[in-house]
Amino acid sequence: MAEGAEAVLVCYADDVLKAPYLPYVNGANRHHPFSISLLLTRPEGAPLVCRLSRAAASDGEMPEAALMRFLLDGADTTLGEGQPWRLERAVHAA
């Protein structure tokens, strides 16, 4: 979209690890498989900016629940365990 596209389709799918990989998982494996498709378009008025950056620690919420809370409620959130990421929303003046 930064290069002029009117819309971008983002599709993401995740599954639980297969048995041979489970010994390499640190901590409790609370992850649930999920998939999501998002059609991203430019908002009316001021552009919406989302920022993804490394986080110091996870808030303990399951990633799929944190993502849905971010999308539905607009609340900034931390995704992932072990290597967490901070997902933030900021509206900038045009």
DOVEX-335825 format. One record per residue (C-alpha): residue number from 1; residue in three letters; x, y, z. Coordinates in pm, 1 decimal. Example, Ala and Ser with C-alpha at 12.3 -4.5 7.8 and 13.67 -1.06 7.14 Angstrom:
<rs>
R   resi   resn       east      north         up
R      1    ALA     1230.0     -450.0      780.0
R      2    SER     1367.0     -106.0      714.0
</rs>
This chain:
<rs>
R   resi   resn       east      north         up
R      1    MET        0.0        0.0        0.0
R      2    ALA      294.6      231.0       63.7
R      3    GLU      378.6      181.5     -304.7
R      4    GLY       31.4      276.3     -426.1
R      5    ALA     -177.8      -43.1     -407.8
R      6    GLU     -541.8       23.7     -316.4
R      7    ALA     -567.2     -298.3     -115.1
R      8    VAL     -352.4     -586.2        8.5
R      9    LEU     -476.0     -935.6       92.6
R     10    VAL     -289.0    -1091.7      385.8
R     11    CYS     -343.5    -1464.1      451.4
R     12    TYR     -183.0    -1637.0      750.0
R     13    ALA     -219.0    -1993.9      875.8
R     14    ASP      -51.8    -2165.3     1169.0
R     15    ASP      -72.2    -2519.7     1297.0
R     16    VAL       51.7    -2709.3     1601.1
R     17    LEU      397.2    -2860.5     1576.8
R     18    LYS      425.4    -3220.3     1466.0
R     19    ALA      541.6    -3476.6     1724.2
R     20    PRO      912.1    -3486.9     1620.9
R     21    TYR      945.4    -3112.7     1694.6
R     22    LEU      768.1    -3105.7     2033.1
R     23    PRO     1086.5    -3174.4     2238.2
R     24    TYR     1222.6    -2840.6     2112.5
R     25    VAL      929.7    -2635.0     2244.8
R     26    ASN     1011.6    -2440.0     2561.0
R     27    GLY      737.7    -2417.5     2824.0
R     28    ALA      376.4    -2520.4     2792.9
R     29    ASN      249.6    -2552.0     2437.0
R     30    ARG      -78.9    -2359.6     2467.4
R     31    HIS      -95.3    -2270.2     2100.4
R     32    HIS     -413.3    -2344.3     1906.9
R     33    PRO     -409.0    -2374.4     1528.2
R     34    PHE     -571.7    -2083.4     1350.0
R     35    SER     -584.9    -1902.5     1019.9
R     36    ILE     -690.5    -1555.3      920.3
R     37    SER     -728.8    -1357.4      599.3
R     38    LEU     -738.0     -978.6      606.3
R     39    LEU     -816.8     -741.4      322.2
R     40    LEU     -624.1     -427.0      411.2
R     41    THR     -749.1     -101.1      261.3
R     42    ARG     -676.5      263.1      328.5
R     43    PRO     -900.4      411.7      599.8
R     44    GLU    -1107.9      722.1      533.3
R     45    GLY     -932.1     1041.9      642.8
R     46    ALA     -603.5     1007.4      830.6
R     47    PRO     -394.4      700.5      746.8
R     48    LEU     -382.6      417.1      997.3
R     49    VAL      -32.8      302.3     1088.9
R     50    CYS       40.7      -28.4     1257.7
R     51    ARG      384.7      -99.7     1395.2
R     52    LEU      535.5     -442.6     1473.1
R     53    SER      846.8     -441.9     1693.0
R     54    ARG     1033.5     -679.7     1922.8
R     55    ALA      899.5     -690.6     2278.2
R     56    ALA     1092.2     -749.4     2600.5
R     57    ALA      837.8     -997.3     2735.1
R     58    SER      505.9    -1158.0     2653.3
R     59    ASP      189.3    -1067.2     2840.9
R     60    GLY       97.7    -1437.5     2853.2
R     61    GLU     -208.0    -1408.0     2629.5
R     62    MET     -245.5    -1667.9     2355.4
R     63    PRO     -133.9    -1511.2     2023.1
R     64    GLU     -459.3    -1579.5     1840.2
R     65    ALA     -662.2    -1415.5     2119.7
R     66    ALA     -425.9    -1115.9     2133.8
R     67    LEU     -451.5    -1066.9     1756.3
R     68    MET     -831.7    -1079.3     1763.2
R     69    ARG     -838.6     -827.5     2052.1
R     70    PHE     -610.4     -597.2     1850.0
R     71    LEU     -830.5     -622.6     1540.5
R     72    LEU    -1166.1     -588.2     1716.9
R     73    ASP    -1090.9     -354.9     2009.1
R     74    GLY     -790.1     -163.0     1874.8
R     75    ALA     -586.5     -241.6     2187.5
R     76    ASP     -208.3     -259.8     2150.9
R     77    THR      -87.2     -610.3     2229.2
R     78    THR      209.8     -844.3     2257.8
R     79    LEU      207.7    -1158.2     2044.0
R     80    GLY      402.3    -1477.1     2094.0
R     81    GLU      605.5    -1652.4     2356.1
R     82    GLY      982.4    -1691.6     2364.2
R     83    GLN     1029.2    -1430.3     2091.6
R     84    PRO      743.2    -1186.7     2153.5
R     85    TRP      641.3     -904.7     1920.4
R     86    ARG      458.9     -582.9     2008.6
R     87    LEU      173.5     -487.4     1774.2
R     88    GLU       70.5     -122.8     1804.2
R     89    ARG     -180.5       98.4     1627.8
R     90    ALA     -122.3      470.5     1580.2
R     91    VAL     -317.7      722.1     1373.4
R     92    HIS     -105.2      996.7     1217.5
R     93    ALA     -234.0     1323.4     1078.7
R     94    ALA     -244.5     1334.0      700.9
</rs>
